[in-house]
Amino acid sequence: MRELAFLKKLLDGVEVEWRALGELGALIRGNGLQKKDFTETGVPAIHYGQIYTYYGLSTTATKSFVSPDLAKQLKKVDQGDVVITNTSENIQDVGKALVYLGERQAVTGGHASILKPGECLLGKYFAYFTQTDAFSSEKRKHTKGTKVIDVSVTDLAKIKIPIPCPGNPPKSLEIQAKIVRILDKFTELTAELTAELTAELTARKKQYNYYRDQLLSFGNGEVEVEWKALRALVDVNTGSKPPEILENATSFDYINAGTSRSGYSATSNCAGDTVTTPSRGQGGIGYVGYQREAFWLGPLCYKLQSTDDTVLINKFLYYILQSRSELLLGLKKEGGVPAVNKSDLVQLEIPVPPLKEQKRIVAILDKFDALTHFLTEGLPREIELRQKQYAYYRELLLSFPRPVDVET
């Protein structure tokens, strides 16, 4: 195959050894640093949560800063170092890597580790490797926890990384740099196309949101509505972790923290026609979902179901909360992991028009939703195909032969 021939040419006959990460550089666990410590200016600071919510693969500047006095107590990040997440609410974000390329020394805190690459490892090469299936597979063997998932520095150090020509550091770094340049170019091209398609998709969604909000404003007095607290209208509960989280599609989605499914489950614990919204987690608070079919409800997600469908129908509740997501965001409690308390959620007031009007609005918005989906379904598909194409070449460039006796 041409792809394999290209990889063989790239290696130019050199051997590849799989070496434990702990042998390829110094791994240092961070400490301290909370969001309340951030300042407008000062010493550049990288918070672990920002690595999977704000940054990409690398950065030359930080989003946040801390005071010089606090920086003295925190672990230092130098140019070329890699900051790795040790903790998250989901396994995908654990072990995510950020290469720091800034000229000013930065700092980081707890729930993150700093990799200071040795003479045979390029930081960006390692960061790209953390995006591969091989790294993901090995990472899963070392993660611990249920609600909060963690991988220790000790276990992180055991994960083996393919290093071309390790006996000749300059040659090894040259090959790694060549791989990085190719992947950088693919990343750039994919990002440009994705940005164009995303802009078009965003325009279509804004158009839909405008009509939805007009229907749900109730500001003209034409429809009589009654404002009621959720506690008088719905049951609010969280779920539990499924017996097994599956990666491949089965009968039921696993809905937990975040804005998309967290996997699949062979069984369900919740019926369809249900509104969901995350109770905890980075980036998911304020998102409102509607589950048409039975699903498995996780421990970090609320389900909201009307107690009387002659007063309130669930689909109307979904559209109302979706159009007022800023109210859910306003309930968020900061400090540690962002969360929305049930006691605050049930006090949220929503407009409740007559049942006939609810059904009319739902019917209109369902049509708008279907039309918007029809108009835009090709765009997400195109984005997905480009990202899969990029992932294919990334896997190809980093899929080195692996001895059968290599274990982590």
RAGIHU-V561911 format. One record per backbone hydrogen bond with DSSP energy under -0.5 kcal/mol. CO is the residue of the C=O (numbers start at 1). NH is the residue of the N-H. If there is no record, write none. Layout:
co=(CO,CO)
nh=(NH,NH)
This chain:
co=(1,2,3,4,5,6,7,8,8,11,15,17,17,19,20,20,21,21,24,26,26,28,32,34,35,39,43,44,45,45,46,47,47,48,48,49,50,50,57,59,64,65,66,67,68,70,70,71,75,76,77,78,81,82,82,83,84,85,86,88,90,90,93,96,98,98,99,99,100,106,107,108,108,109,111,111,112,113,113,114,114,115,115,116,118,121,122,123,124,125,126,128,129,132,133,134,135,136,137,138,138,139,139,144,149,150,152,153,155,155,156,157,159,161,162,163,163,165,168,169,170,171,172,173,174,175,176,177,178,179,180,181,182,183,184,185,186,187,188,189,190,191,192,193,194,195,196,197,198,199,200,201,202,203,204,205,206,207,208,209,210,211,212,214,223,224,226,226,228,229,230,230,233,233,235,237,244,246,252,253,253,254,254,255,263,264,265,270,274,275,276,277,279,281,284,289,290,291,291,295,295,295,296,297,298,298,300,300,301,302,303,304,305,308,308,313,314,315,316,317,318,319,320,322,324,324,325,326,327,328,329,332,333,336,338,339,341,341,342,344,345,346,348,350,351,352,354,355,356,357,358,359,360,361,362,363,364,365,366,367,368,369,370,371,372,373,376,376,377,378,379,380,381,382,383,384,385,386,387,388,389,390,391,392,393,394,395,396,398,401,403)
nh=(5,6,7,8,9,10,11,12,13,14,165,19,163,161,23,24,24,25,118,28,116,114,110,37,38,65,66,107,47,64,109,50,51,51,52,52,54,55,99,101,45,39,43,71,72,73,74,74,108,78,106,81,100,84,115,98,113,95,151,149,93,94,96,85,83,100,59,101,80,77,46,31,75,112,86,87,30,84,115,28,116,82,117,26,121,123,126,127,128,129,130,131,132,136,137,138,139,140,141,141,142,142,143,150,88,144,156,157,158,159,159,22,21,19,164,17,166,168,172,173,174,175,176,177,178,179,180,181,182,183,184,185,186,187,188,189,190,191,192,193,194,195,196,197,198,199,200,201,202,203,204,205,206,207,208,209,210,211,212,213,214,215,216,217,225,354,228,352,350,232,233,234,307,308,305,303,246,264,265,255,296,256,262,298,254,246,252,295,291,304,289,302,340,285,287,276,292,273,274,269,270,297,255,240,239,301,279,280,239,277,237,275,235,311,312,317,318,319,320,321,322,323,324,325,327,328,329,330,331,331,332,334,339,338,281,333,344,345,346,347,348,231,230,228,353,226,358,359,360,361,362,363,364,365,366,367,368,369,370,371,372,373,374,375,376,377,379,380,381,382,383,384,385,386,387,388,389,390,391,392,393,394,395,396,397,398,399,399,400,403,406)
